[in-house]
């Protein structure tokens, strides 16, 4: 910090500093301590106006969250950012963002610990999610001139456990299909069954309308999804837009669903109890009740993982990826309509049918 000096010849206090390479001078003709204080006050007033106190991570984080909410709403990624902030803000929230170096950011990832009791370490996927949120935040901070870009990318340390996604076992799959009491507590049972035999993402199935299915070709068009905020979106990514052929089992599930909701006259296949857009949160709670006696906690999304695991040995990788929307081949919205859907996809539908029916029967 600059200090004032007394110029005897000119009988004044003077304080000099530089701003953007230019000399700035503060003067006072008062003698003694009053003059020194006056110069310092002039300097401090100028400093506050021209050199604002650097923002802390907490301050920038609040702006980041507000900006993300304004752009994307309360989507799943927004909720993930909020959830994972517990691995970031308690450790660096009070620090000035410009004071942080690459090592500080990397330490957040390398030293992250589980929040839940009973867990000793975080999985590689969890650390990757934390890194993703940090990278999003840093991009925002750099774009808004709060900090400089990092000089090297952040990484997930080697040796962290890769915890597999929970999937249902054959007896549990059969249990989902064995549930027959179609009452209010099992409103979404056909939704869960459909996920199991199609591999759709929960949001994609919730976004299906009756006119999404060609009644002649039995081809389903996936072109939208319904997120946790009950907002209709275009889906997870460009590969999510796709078509596939229904199996006999999937058709039976849809037939049961149509009979169940016919009086509601809803355009949505897996509608809510009054015919409106289905609710993923409510479906998740219902799923938790249905699977309460399972040996581990799962979510509706694990039904997709289960489908992929079951069908991986039965279908060529290229076909399976296209069916579930995980294909590098689907850079555009490919159409497999009645005259374009080749024999491979008819065989795939039959293979899916046979495989799942065998599991359910056993």
C-alpha positions in Angstrom: 0.0 0.0 0.0 1.3 3.5 -0.8 2.2 5.8 2.1 1.9 9.7 2.2 5.0 11.8 2.5 5.4 15.4 3.8 7.0 17.8 1.3 8.7 20.5 3.4 9.4 22.8 0.5 5.8 22.8 -0.7 4.3 22.5 2.7 2.0 19.6 1.8 1.2 16.0 2.1 1.5 13.9 -1.0 0.5 10.3 -1.8 1.2 8.8 -5.2 0.0 5.5 -6.8 -0.5 4.0 -10.2 -3.7 2.9 -12.0 -3.4 1.2 -15.4 0.1 2.7 -15.8 -1.0 6.2 -15.0 0.2 8.2 -12.0 -2.5 9.3 -9.5 -1.7 11.9 -6.9 -3.5 12.9 -3.6 -2.6 16.1 -1.8 -3.4 18.0 1.4 -2.0 21.4 2.6 -3.0 20.7 6.2 0.0 20.2 8.5 0.7 17.4 10.8 -1.6 14.4 11.4 -4.8 16.1 10.1 -3.1 16.5 6.7 -1.8 12.9 6.6 -5.3 11.6 7.5 -6.9 13.8 4.8 -4.6 12.3 2.1 -5.2 8.8 3.3 -9.0 9.4 3.2 -8.8 10.7 -0.4 -6.8 7.7 -1.3 -9.1 5.2 0.4 -12.2 6.8 -1.2 -10.5 6.5 -4.6 -9.5 2.9 -3.9 -13.0 1.8 -3.0 -14.3 3.4 -6.2 -11.6 2.2 -8.5 -10.2 -1.0 -6.9 -13.2 -2.8 -5.5 -12.6 -5.5 -2.9 -12.2 -8.8 -4.8 -15.3 -11.0 -4.7 -15.3 -14.2 -2.6 -16.3 -17.6 -4.1 -19.6 -17.4 -2.2 -20.5 -14.1 -3.9 -19.6 -15.4 -7.4 -21.4 -18.7 -6.7 -24.6 -16.9 -5.9 -24.4 -15.1 -9.2 -23.6 -18.4 -11.0 -26.6 -20.2 -9.4 -28.9 -17.3 -10.3 -27.6 -17.2 -13.9 -28.0 -21.0 -14.3 -31.5 -20.9 -12.9 -32.5 -18.1 -15.2 -31.3 -20.0 -18.2 -32.3 -23.5 -17.4 -34.9 -23.5 -14.6 -34.9 -26.0 -11.8 -33.7 -28.9 -14.1 -31.9 -32.0 -12.9 -28.5 -30.4 -13.5 -29.4 -27.4 -11.5 -30.4 -29.7 -8.6 -27.1 -31.6 -9.0 -25.2 -28.3 -8.8 -26.9 -27.4 -5.6 -26.4 -30.8 -4.1 -22.7 -31.0 -5.0 -22.0 -27.5 -3.7 -21.4 -29.1 -0.3 -18.1 -30.4 -1.6 -17.0 -26.9 -2.7 -18.4 -23.9 -0.7 -17.5 -25.1 2.9 -13.9 -25.3 1.9 -13.3 -22.2 -0.3 -16.5 -20.2 -0.1 -15.0 -17.4 2.0 -11.8 -17.1 -0.1 -11.2 -14.5 -2.7 -11.7 -16.1 -6.0 -8.6 -14.5 -7.6 -6.4 -15.9 -4.9 -7.2 -19.5 -5.8 -4.7 -21.5 -7.9 -5.0 -24.7 -9.9 -3.9 -26.7 -6.8 -6.8 -25.3 -4.7 -9.4 -26.4 -7.3 -7.8 -29.8 -7.8 -7.6 -30.4 -4.0 -11.4 -30.0 -3.9 -11.7 -33.1 -6.2 -8.8 -35.1 -4.9 -9.8 -34.7 -1.2 -13.6 -34.9 -1.5 -15.2 -37.1 1.1 -18.6 -38.7 1.3 -21.3 -36.8 3.1 -23.4 -39.8 4.0 -22.3 -41.8 7.0 -21.1 -45.3 6.4 -19.3 -44.6 3.1 -15.6 -44.4 3.1 -14.8 -43.0 -0.3 -16.5 -41.4 -3.3 -16.7 -43.2 -6.5 -15.0 -42.2 -9.7 -18.4 -41.1 -11.1 -19.1 -38.9 -8.0 -15.7 -37.2 -8.3 -16.3 -36.7 -12.0 -19.6 -35.0 -11.2 -17.9 -32.7 -8.7 -15.2 -31.8 -11.3 -18.0 -31.1 -13.8 -19.7 -28.6 -11.5 -16.4 -26.9 -10.7 -15.6 -26.6 -14.4 -19.0 -25.0 -15.0 -18.5 -22.5 -12.2 -15.0 -21.6 -13.3 -16.2 -21.1 -16.9 -18.8 -18.6 -15.5 -16.3 -16.9 -13.3 -13.8 -16.5 -16.2 -16.4 -15.2 -18.6 -17.4 -12.6 -16.1 -13.8 -11.5 -15.3 -13.8 -12.8 -11.7 -10.7 -14.9 -12.4 -8.2 -16.1 -15.0 -8.5 -19.4 -16.8 -6.8 -22.4 -15.2 -3.4 -23.3 -16.7 -4.2 -27.0 -16.8 -7.4 -29.2 -16.8 -8.7 -30.6 -13.6 -8.7 -34.4 -13.3 -10.2 -37.3 -11.3 -7.4 -39.2 -9.4 -6.6 -42.7 -10.6 -7.5 -45.6 -8.3 -10.9 -44.3 -7.2 -13.5 -47.1 -7.2 -15.9 -47.5 -10.1 -19.2 -48.2 -8.5 -21.5 -49.9 -11.0 -25.1 -48.7 -11.5 -27.6 -50.8 -9.6 -29.7 -53.1 -11.7 -32.6 -55.4 -10.9 -32.0 -59.1 -10.6 -34.3 -61.6 -12.5 -36.5 -62.3 -9.5 -37.0 -58.5 -9.0 -37.8 -58.0 -12.6 -40.4 -60.7 -12.4 -41.8 -59.0 -9.2 -42.3 -55.7 -11.1 -44.4 -57.5 -13.7 -46.2 -59.7 -11.1 -47.6 -56.6 -9.4 -51.3 -56.8 -10.5 -53.2 -54.6 -8.0 -53.8 -51.6 -10.2 -54.9 -49.1 -7.5 -54.0 -45.5 -6.7 -50.8 -46.6 -5.0 -49.6 -48.2 -8.2 -50.6 -45.6 -10.7 -47.3 -45.7 -12.6 -46.7 -49.5 -12.6 -47.1 -49.7 -16.4 -44.6 -46.9 -16.7 -42.1 -48.9 -14.8 -42.8 -52.0 -16.9 -42.4 -50.1 -20.1 -39.0 -48.7 -19.0 -37.9 -52.3 -18.3 -38.7 -53.6 -21.7 -37.6 -50.5 -23.8 -34.6 -49.0 -22.0 -36.1 -45.5 -22.3 -34.9 -42.8 -20.0 -37.7 -42.1 -17.4 -38.0 -38.6 -18.8 -38.4 -39.9 -22.3 -41.2 -42.3 -21.4 -43.0 -39.6 -19.5 -42.9 -37.5 -22.6 -44.6 -40.0 -24.8 -48.0 -39.2 -26.2 -50.4 -41.7 -27.9 -49.6 -40.1 -31.3 -45.9 -40.9 -30.7 -46.7 -44.4 -31.8 -47.6 -45.4 -35.4 -50.6 -47.8 -35.0 -49.7 -49.7 -38.2 -45.9 -50.0 -38.0 -45.7 -50.1 -34.2 -42.8 -47.6 -34.4 -42.3 -45.3 -31.5 -40.9 -41.8 -32.1 -38.8 -40.3 -29.2 -38.6 -36.5 -29.8 -39.2 -35.0 -26.4 -39.0 -35.6 -22.6 -40.6 -34.4 -19.4 -38.1 -33.3 -16.7 -38.5 -33.3 -12.9 -40.0 -29.8 -13.1 -42.7 -31.1 -15.4 -41.3 -29.1 -18.3 -41.3 -30.5 -21.8 -37.8 -30.6 -23.3 -36.1 -31.9 -26.4 -34.4 -34.7 -24.4 -30.9 -35.2 -23.1 -29.0 -34.8 -26.3 -29.3 -35.0 -30.1 -29.0 -38.8 -30.0 -32.1 -39.0 -27.8 -34.2 -38.2 -30.8 -34.8 -41.6 -32.4 -37.3 -44.3 -33.3 -37.6 -48.0 -32.5 -40.1 -50.8 -33.0 -42.3 -52.0 -30.2 -42.1 -55.5 -28.9 -45.2 -57.6 -28.2 -44.6 -57.2 -24.5 -44.3 -53.4 -24.8 -47.5 -53.4 -26.9 -49.3 -55.4 -24.2 -48.2 -52.9 -21.5 -49.5 -50.0 -23.6 -52.7 -51.8 -24.2 -53.2 -52.2 -20.4 -52.3 -48.5 -19.9 -54.8 -47.4 -22.6 -57.6 -49.4 -20.9 -56.7 -47.9 -17.6 -56.6 -44.3 -18.6 -59.2 -44.3 -21.4 -61.8 -42.4 -19.3 -59.3 -39.6 -18.7 -59.0 -39.0 -22.5 -55.4 -37.9 -22.0 -52.9 -37.3 -24.9 -50.1 -38.5 -22.6 -49.5 -42.2 -22.4 -48.2 -42.2 -18.8 -50.4 -39.4 -17.5 -51.1 -38.4 -14.0 -54.3 -39.3 -12.1 -56.3 -36.5 -13.8 -54.9 -36.9 -17.3 -52.2 -34.3 -17.3 -48.4 -34.7 -17.7 -47.0 -37.5 -15.6 -44.9 -36.5 -12.6 -41.5 -38.0 -12.3 -41.2 -37.1 -8.6 -44.5 -38.9 -7.8 -43.5 -41.8 -9.9 -40.2 -42.1 -8.0 -42.0 -42.2 -4.7 -44.3 -44.9 -5.9 -41.3 -46.9 -7.2 -39.7 -46.6 -3.8 -42.8 -48.2 -2.2 -43.0 -51.0 -4.8 -39.4 -51.9 -4.4 -39.2 -51.3 -0.6 -38.5 -55.0 0.0 -35.6 -55.1 -2.5 -32.2 -55.6 -0.8 -30.9 -52.2 -2.0 -32.3 -48.9 -3.0 -32.9 -48.3 -6.7 -34.5 -45.6 -8.8 -36.6 -45.7 -11.9 -33.5 -44.9 -13.9 -32.0 -48.3 -12.9 -34.7 -49.9 -15.1 -32.9 -48.5 -18.1 -29.6 -49.8 -16.7 -31.2 -53.2 -16.2 -32.5 -53.3 -19.8 -29.0 -52.4 -21.2 -27.4 -55.0 -19.0 -29.8 -57.7 -20.1 -29.7 -56.9 -23.7 -25.9 -56.3 -24.1 -25.2 -60.0 -24.7 -28.2 -60.5 -26.9 -28.0 -57.5 -29.3 -25.1 -56.1 -31.4 -23.6 -53.1 -29.7 -24.4 -50.8 -32.7 -28.1 -51.8 -32.6 -28.4 -51.5 -28.9 -26.9 -48.1 -28.8 -29.3 -46.8 -31.4 -32.3 -48.2 -29.6 -31.3 -46.6 -26.3 -30.0 -43.3 -27.8 -26.3 -43.7 -27.0 -25.0 -43.8 -30.5 -22.3 -41.9 -32.2 -24.0 -42.9 -35.4 -27.1 -40.8 -34.7 -25.8 -37.3 -35.5 -29.1 -36.6 -37.2 -32.6 -37.7 -36.5 -32.6 -41.0 -38.2 -35.9 -42.5 -39.3 -36.7 -46.1 -39.1 -40.2 -46.0 -40.4 -42.3 -48.7 -42.0 -40.4 -48.8 -45.2 -37.0 -47.9 -43.7 -36.9 -50.0 -40.6 -34.8 -52.9 -41.8 -34.8 -56.5 -40.7 -32.2 -55.9 -38.0 -34.7 -53.9 -36.0 -37.4 -56.4 -36.4 -35.0 -59.0 -35.2 -34.0 -56.7 -32.3 -37.6 -56.3 -31.2 -38.1 -60.1 -31.3 -34.9 -60.6 -29.3 -35.9 -58.1 -26.7 -39.3 -59.7 -26.4 -37.9 -63.3 -26.0 -35.2 -62.3 -23.5 -37.5 -60.3 -21.1 -40.4 -62.8 -21.4 -38.0 -65.6 -20.4 -36.9 -63.7 -17.3 -40.5 -62.8 -16.3 -41.6 -66.3 -16.8 -38.9 -67.7 -14.5 
